[in-house]
Amino acid sequence: MKNRILVLSTLLTTLGSTMVFAEVAVIVHPSNANALDAATVAKIYLGREKSFADGQSVVPMSLVETAPSSASFNDVVLKKSASQLKAYWSKLVFTGKGTPPKELTTEEEMLKLVAGNPSLIGFVDASKVDASVKVAFKF
């Protein structure tokens, strides 16, 4: 009986710790005055929206699949797993209806690119945000 409780306790602790996500910030250029919410950002990242509300074109930038912020972003905002997202973009690319967001390898690279281009939108761990970008929202 003690062994079962120990195994169950260990399993629950392990599952609980893998479900904890760091706070993620969706970032834009500091001059961007557009209001963004999760639904709008999802449309942008799924290729359904090509411009901000003010008409300025938008270019989504993503982090590589292995980045912890990516898993959080995909789960919370896009409501898709990494494999579902790959399948989604494979279909759009194959039919000529879309191009997936460019993937960056580091959050530092994301900050630098978004800070230098008003058309870009990205996401990073909220603890990495600095004054060079504007946080559109956090989750």
N, C-alpha and C positions, 0 to 999 in steps of 0.2 A: 504494500500500500504506500509506504514512504517513497519507494522508487517511482511509482506512478505520479505521485504528487510532485516530486522533484523534476521528472521529465516534463510534465505538463507546465510547471512553473518556468522551466528553462525555455520551452517552446514559446510560451506567451511573451516572455521577455524578449526573445529573439525577434519574433514577429512584430512586436511593438516598436522595437528599436529600428527596424527597417522601414517602418511607416513614418517616421519622424522626418519632416522636411524642413530645411532652413527657409527663412523668409526670402522670397524672390521679389525683385523690383523690375517692373517693365520700364525701360528708359527711352527717352527721346532727346533730341537736341534741345538746349536751353531756350531757344527762341520759339519752340513749338507751343502754341497756345491751345491746341485741340484737347478736348475732354475725351478721355479714353476709359472704357470699362472692359471687363473680361470678354463680353460678347463681341465687341468691336475688334479687340485684339485677336480673338480667335478667327474672325472673318479675314483679317489681314494675313495671319499666318497660314490659313488654309487656302489662300489665293482667291478668296471671294470678294475681297475689297482691295482696290488698287490705289486708293488715295485717302488722305486724312479728310475730315469733315470740311476743312477750308479749301479743299480742291488740290492741295499740294500732293504730289505723288508720294507713295510710301514704299519703302523697300525693307522687308523684314530680314533680320539677321538672327541666326540661331547659334546655339552652342552645340558642340559635338554630343552625341548620344550619351557618352560616358560621364559628362558633367552632371553633378548632382542637381544643379539648377534646371537642367533640361528635363529630367524625370519629373520634377515638381511642376514645371511649366506645362509639359505635355499632359500630365494627369489633371491638374487643376483648371487650366485655361482651355486647352484643346480637347480635353476629355478623351484622350487616346493614349494607348501605350506606344512605345517606340516601334514595335512591329506593325501596329495598326497604321501609324503615321507613314511608315515606309510603304506599305501597301497602298495607302491613299495617294501618295505622291507618285508611285510607280504607275498607277492607272492614269493619272493626269498627264504625266510626262509621255506615256505611251500614246495617248490620244491627242497629244499636242495642245492640251488645254491648260497647261501650267508648268511652272518651274518652282521647285522647292526653295525655301530660303537658303541662302549661303550659310554654311556652317563654319564657325570660328572655333579655334582650339582653346582659347583662354578668355577669361572674363576681362582681363586687362586690354586685350585686343578689341573686345566688344566696346568697352568704355571709350577707347581712343577713336574708333571708327564712328560711333554714334555722336561723340562730341564734335567731330569734324564735318558732319554732313546732316543738314536739317531734314533730309528725306528718310533717314534710317530710323528704325525702331529695333530695340533689342531687349534682352533680359539678362540679369546677373543676380548673384547672391546679394541681398540688400546690404550686407555689411561691406561690400566692395564699392558701393556708390560713393562718388566724390562730387565736387562742385562743377565738374566739367559737363555733367549731364543733368537732365531733369527727370525726376521720377513721375511717371504717369499714374501708376498705382502699384501697390504692394499686395502680396497675398502670402 
